[in-house]
């Protein structure tokens, strides 16, 4: 079987880093235009229009849309038959090399520093940086590389709720985050708000981050109860009377995505994350035959990744997206 | 989008301001005015404040002679092999963190314009900015990094690049039609964020109505939802 070439991985990761920084994904841009249609407050309208104009300027000039280019990271999904030249150690080396080069060339802001010494390697690479998350999908000699550039300071929170807190508890915590980080626009809203519900504590955080960053505007969770809550939270966030920059308005949530994982019977851990006005993600699929296809939908969550059963049966496989 | 633009927000006033700014121009600014700058501005944040004000090191250049506009910013920029600079996007960083430096900073720099993200506290405007004849302009969004980056005509100089790194160094930028920015605090020390917060707060309790509190409270958590975390 043909190998996915290490050079192709580096080339794609370099290209993705530039694309993510410069080109706002179409689903988010359309979502923001939709918010502008419904926004009546003058200051809030002005902010939304300025952002839409900013996306155009970024693409025309091929410059980053926001100077806080976040903490660039990678999400790797491998088809079960993926054969990578040099293996995953080589893949990681190539991702780090591509990010260091692109940081200089785009340029991105070298945001990554040691947490105590504050030493900056000036290339966004260092201990644990970039983070690389992995998942797998049945079948196929391909690998999907997604890069996400998400700001790192405001708009996320975690809380251990309990089963008796129920939907009320989720809604209250959601409102808390909207108000806490919405004021003055610290969360750089309107955002794609991701909610991680359940799992272990760390997985609740991970699911929420992935729900915000790795699903597109308009997408709904296949579980109808979860999907209904997504709609409800989005509507609620947009009706609190706040908009961009914390000004009076109605534009807080471009979309709400919830991902769930089974949790301890005594608890209901929850996390909330805000993917900002510069919701930067870009994806490439590298095939064994050398083809590289670029897109903006990570397609991270699939029937396989959300499976409930012990076995991965033929009936379930027929639903799988590969 | 520029000082003469006619996009929606047509009711908002648009102004072009020359930097260095003078008192007369600042006096005319009203909260919510949309401002575009022409002239020289410089970046400065915790790294610069710590060196000059904390460590007592002489500024690399006489600040008052360069500009009276301090931008709370780290650019997305790189240094080319030949020593020239490649500045892509520029956006502001959250200003509330620099509150403790304000008093000494005004005395040292003679600043009249602070440009940043998210504003300062209402108290800072009343006790620091207004008494020093300074106003605060907030960037928009956030952030319009490409529009602001496009408005940079020239990098005049970069100071303390080695000592502070790309993100924290003092970038001196010659800008034209640099904006949009929104007047957040005026010459009297009034705040647009404070005014808008009050309006938002009128509906806070209603948003929570009927939702029962969680079984376990958070240690030390505030119960006043009108509080800001800044």
Contacts between the chains, C-beta under 8 A, distances in Angstrom:
chain1	res1	chain2	res2	distance
A	21	B	76	7.9
A	42	B	8	7.8
A	42	B	9	5.7
A	42	B	11	5.6
A	42	B	12	6.5
A	43	B	9	7.4
A	43	B	12	7.3
A	43	B	32	6.3
A	43	B	182	7.6
A	43	B	196	7.6
A	45	B	8	5.3
A	45	B	9	5.8
A	46	B	7	7.7
A	46	B	8	7.2
A	46	B	9	3.5
A	46	B	12	6.0
A	46	B	34	7.1
A	46	B	140	7.5
A	46	B	180	7.7
A	47	B	140	5.6
A	47	B	141	6.2
A	49	B	1	7.8
A	49	B	7	5.4
A	49	B	8	6.1
A	49	B	9	6.7
A	50	B	1	6.4
A	50	B	140	4.7
A	50	B	141	6.5
A	50	B	144	5.4
A	50	B	147	7.2
A	50	B	180	5.5
A	51	B	140	7.7
A	51	B	141	5.3
A	51	B	144	6.8
A	53	B	1	5.3
A	53	B	144	7.6
A	53	B	147	6.6
A	54	B	141	7.1
A	54	B	143	8.0
A	54	B	144	4.2
A	54	B	145	7.0
A	54	B	146	5.2
A	54	B	147	5.1
A	55	B	146	7.7
A	57	B	144	7.9
A	57	B	146	3.9
A	57	B	147	5.0
A	57	B	150	5.6
A	58	B	89	7.4
A	58	B	145	7.4
A	58	B	146	3.8
A	61	B	146	6.1
A	61	B	149	7.4
A	61	B	150	5.9
A	63	B	76	7.9
A	63	B	88	4.2
A	63	B	89	5.5
A	63	B	145	7.7
A	63	B	146	5.2
A	63	B	149	5.3
A	63	B	150	7.4
A	64	B	76	4.8
A	64	B	88	4.8
A	64	B	89	3.9
A	64	B	145	5.9
A	64	B	146	7.0
A	64	B	149	7.7
A	65	B	89	6.6
A	65	B	145	5.7
A	65	B	146	5.3
A	66	B	89	5.9
A	66	B	91	5.3
A	66	B	141	7.8
A	66	B	142	7.3
A	66	B	143	5.1
A	66	B	145	4.1
A	66	B	146	7.9
A	67	B	73	7.1
A	67	B	74	6.6
A	67	B	75	5.5
A	67	B	76	4.4
A	67	B	88	7.3
A	67	B	89	4.0
A	67	B	90	4.8
A	67	B	91	4.0
A	67	B	143	6.8
A	67	B	145	4.3
A	67	B	148	7.8
A	67	B	149	7.1
A	68	B	74	7.6
A	68	B	76	8.0
A	68	B	91	5.7
A	68	B	93	7.2
A	68	B	143	6.9
A	68	B	145	7.6
A	69	B	76	5.4
A	69	B	89	7.6
A	103	B	78	7.5
A	104	B	78	4.7
A	105	B	78	7.4
A	106	B	76	7.3
A	106	B	88	6.2
A	107	B	76	5.4
A	107	B	77	5.7
A	107	B	78	3.8
A	107	B	86	5.6
A	107	B	88	5.2
A	108	B	76	5.5
A	108	B	88	7.9
A	109	B	74	5.7
A	109	B	75	6.9
A	109	B	76	4.2
A	109	B	77	7.4
A	109	B	166	7.4
A	109	B	167	5.9
A	110	B	165	7.2
A	110	B	166	5.7
A	110	B	167	6.3
A	111	B	167	7.1
A	120	B	165	4.6
A	120	B	166	7.6
A	120	B	167	6.7
A	122	B	165	6.6
A	122	B	166	6.1
A	153	B	94	7.1
A	154	B	94	7.7
A	159	B	214	7.8
A	159	B	218	7.3
A	160	B	216	7.2
A	161	B	214	5.8
A	161	B	215	8.0
A	162	B	214	7.2
A	162	B	215	4.8
A	162	B	216	6.6
A	164	B	215	5.6
A	165	B	212	7.9
A	165	B	214	4.6
A	165	B	215	5.8
A	168	B	211	4.5
A	168	B	212	4.9
A	169	B	212	7.9
A	169	B	214	4.8
A	171	B	211	5.5
A	172	B	208	6.5
A	172	B	211	4.9
A	172	B	213	7.2
A	172	B	214	6.7
A	173	B	214	7.7
A	175	B	207	5.7
A	175	B	208	6.2
A	175	B	211	7.8
A	179	B	204	6.7
A	179	B	225	6.2
A	180	B	229	5.6
A	181	B	229	7.7
A	183	B	193	7.6
A	183	B	197	6.2
A	183	B	200	7.5
A	183	B	228	5.3
A	183	B	229	7.5
A	183	B	230	7.2
A	184	B	118	4.2
A	184	B	119	5.9
A	184	B	193	5.3
A	184	B	228	7.5
A	184	B	230	6.3
A	185	B	118	6.5
A	185	B	141	7.4
A	185	B	142	6.2
A	186	B	94	6.7
A	186	B	118	6.0
A	186	B	229	8.0
A	186	B	230	7.5
A	188	B	141	6.5
A	188	B	142	4.9
A	188	B	143	7.4
A	236	B	207	7.8
A	239	B	207	7.9
A	240	B	200	7.7
A	240	B	203	6.5
A	240	B	204	7.7
A	240	B	207	4.9
A	241	B	199	7.5
A	241	B	200	5.6
A	241	B	202	7.7
A	241	B	203	4.4
A	241	B	207	7.9
A	242	B	200	5.0
A	244	B	141	7.1
A	245	B	138	7.5
A	245	B	140	7.4
A	245	B	141	7.4
A	245	B	142	7.6
A	245	B	193	8.0
A	246	B	193	6.4
A	246	B	196	6.3
A	246	B	197	6.8
A	246	B	200	6.9
A	247	B	196	4.9
A	248	B	196	5.6
A	248	B	199	5.0
A	248	B	200	6.3
A	276	B	142	7.8
A	277	B	141	5.2
A	277	B	142	6.7
A	277	B	143	7.7
A	278	B	143	7.6
A	278	B	145	7.7
